[in-house]
Amino acid sequence: MVNPNTAYEHEEDLTSGPGYRTYEVYQRERVGETTNLIKPRQLISDSFFDDPFPLLEILRENYPCYRDWLSNRFWITRYDDVTSVFADDQNFETRPKCWFYDAVGYGRDLWEHLPVQWAFEKKIDNHIEEVTLEAMSFFQEGNTDLSKDFAARIPMALWGKVLNLSTEKLASFSKMFWAMQCGTNWNPELRESGRRAMEMLTAFLSPIFSERQKFPEDDMISAIAQLELPDAPPTVEDLVVTLLERDYQTLHGGLSNLWFNLLSEPDQMAKVKEDNRLMKFAWLETLRHSPPVLSADRFAKQEVERFGRLIPKGGLLHCSSAAANRDPRYFHDPESFIVGRSDLCQREPRGQYRADGLPSGIAFGLGKPSIHPAVPKERPRSLYALIRDTAVTASLVLLDSTDTLIISRGEIPVISCRQLGEMRTCWQLPVTR
């Protein structure tokens, strides 16, 4: 029998690449331990894509650290457990999207430099109302699809403003950006398409990047091009990697889910119409109740005992925000969409108050909560706060323009995933004005 400890040493000798490695999972199973209430194949079934919550409840209440042999991962589903894994950088890590393309080292993610964040925030704040009105100009008379013409248009139009791209260039950028982002999952075809899109986007942005090195504008490309870095000057590859590592699902999927929830719950919509300030709480409740990003993966940096199991070095922990955000240990009546719920408390992992002042509810696409104050001095707002403000502003512009939106007669919109690893959102939301 192979000694697991010496096996790791042997595997490390065979490792090549960016410092991550494959491994043979070994596990100390307890005598008599069974998981007869659920089978791994159910977690990749069509019914799970349509409605994951019944199975996630089984996991959360019976197998909070479920060993999924089929997908070679551990499912973590309770709120305290999920947040503890995400807060524990000593034992766990989140691998960059570049890793999925085997492209670690292709470029640097320069998001942490404040000029880049300032440029991003300034452009979004200055243009969100304009972009929303432009999106609404595509509404058909009497009827429209809020998912396609509102929720999907606004994020990409904002990227056009953030990067100072013309309408024609934005159309080309959008296709490459979307393909690049969609390739960071299990699907080999999408991954190959995404890798090509990444290279095409580099070539597409190269002349723009060079031009803005010489003649900077007030956009994010110029902010990156003008950075003074200690190791090497910024490159167009750095720009592409910075774009790749940014979230592309929360605003799109969250806006669609927000309006699905409001239109499906007339009493909650009435609250928002009566007091527009509640739109902020409707957005936060949407991220809890109907998160577009269902999960995030963390990898064990070394062998670690956690949740009654021995997790091997390199072990994959699949942290489910969909399950954790409906944990009855934290939220009263968690299955219900309740605008202004009193138990959306301001706490973060390990029982500490969140510095950015936002309530509980895990939104994995936006990364970790900020360690900085809710209204920071001399730095931009956190992504949580910025995306919240953007979604709320866009939604209030829509609400002010028409307060008679209803789901079109005969239509039954649903929130779902279309395939494994994709965001869960309302892909079609036909409404009548």
Residue, then its C-alpha position, 0 to 999 in steps of 0.5 A: m500500500v502506498n503511504p499517502n505522505t510519501a505519495y505527495e512527495h512523489e507527485e510533487d516531483l512530477t509536477s510541472g506548470p504554475g505550482y498546482r498539481t493533480y493528486e490521487v484522493y485518499q479518504r478516511e471513511r468512518v465505519g457505518e457512514t452512508t449517504n443514502l439520501i442523495k447520489p452524486r449524479q443527482l448534483i449534475s442532473d437536469s432537475f438540479f439545474d432547474d431547482p437546486f434547492p431541495l437537494l442542497e437542503i438535503l446536503r446542508e441538513n444531513y451531509p454538510c461536508y459531502r464527499d462527491w466521488l463522481s466530481n472529486r470534490f467536497w460540497i460545503t453547504r452550511y453558512d458558517d462552514v462556507t464563510s469559514v472556508f472563504a475566510d481561511d487563507q492559511n489553509f485554502e486558496t482560490r485559483p485564478k481563472c487563468w489557471f483553468y486555461d493553463a495560462v498562469g503567467y500570461g499576464r498580471d491581474l492589476w485590479e488591486h492598484l487604486p488608479v484602476q479601481w478609481a477609473f472603473e468606479k468613476k465611469i460606472d457612476n457617471h454613466i449608469e443612468e445614461v446606459t439604462l436609458e439607452a437599454m430601455s430605448f430597445f424596449q418594444e412598444g407594449n412588450t419587452d424582455l427584461s432579461k435580454d433588453f435590460a439585464a443583459r444589455i446594461p453590464m456590457a454597455l457599461w464595459g464600453k464606457v469603462l474602456n472608452l470603446s466605440t459602439e462598433k468596437l464594443a460589439s466585437f469586444s463583447k463577443m470575445f469577452w463573453a467567450m473568454q469568461c464562459g471558458t473557465n469551467w469544465n466544458p472542453e469545447l468552451r475552454e478551447s473557445g475561451r482560450r482562442a478568445m483570450e488571444m483574439l482579445t489581446a490582439f484586438l486591444s493591443p493597438i488601443f493599449s499602445e495608443r493610450q500609453k501615449f495619449p491617455e484618456d479617462d478610462m480603465i485601459s489608460a489607468i492600467a497603461q499609465l501604471e508605474l510598476p516596480d517589476a515591469p511596465p504594464t502590458v496588454e496581456d496584463l489588461v486582458v488578465t485583469l478583465l478576465e479575473r473580473d466578475y461578469q455574472t452578478l450584475h447581469g444575473g442579479l438584475s434579471n433575478l431581482w425583477f423576476n422576484l419583484l414581478s412574481e411577488p406583488d406584495q414585495m413590489a408594492k413595498v418598493k413602489e411605496d418606498n423606493r429606498l427599499m430597492k437596495f434591500a430588494w437587491l440584497e435579498t435577491l443576492r441571498h435568495s436567488p444568487p446568480v453565482l451558485s458556488a465557488d471553489r477553494f483548494a486545500k493548500q495542505e492536508v487539513e482536518r475540517f468538518g470531521r474529514l481529512i481533506p488532502k492537499g489540493g482537495l477541492l471544496h465546492c462552497s455553495s452560496a445557494a445552500a448557505n444563503r438559505d441556511p435556517r440557522y441564520f435566516h428565518d423563513p429562508e425560502s421566502f423572498i422578503v424585502g427588508r427582512s430583519d435578519l439580513c444582519q451585518r456580519e461576516p465570517r467568524g462573527q465579525y461585522r463586515a467593514d463595508g457595511l453590507p448585510s449577510g448573504i454570500a455573493f461569490g462573484l464579487g469576491k471577499p467582503s472589503i476590509h475597508p469602511a462602508v464609505p471609504k476615504e481616499r479609495p473607491r467603494s468595494l465591489y459589493a457596494l459599487i455593484r449594489d449601487t449600480a443595480v439599484t440606480a438602474s432599477l429605479v430608473l426603470l421603475d420611475s419610467t413605468d410602474t405598470l410592469i407585469i409578466s406577459r399573459g401566458e408566460i411562466p418565466v423561471i430561474s435556472c441554469r442552462q448547463l453545469g457551471e453557468m450562472r443561475t438566472c431568469w434567462q427570459l422575462p417577458v413583460t407588458r408595460 
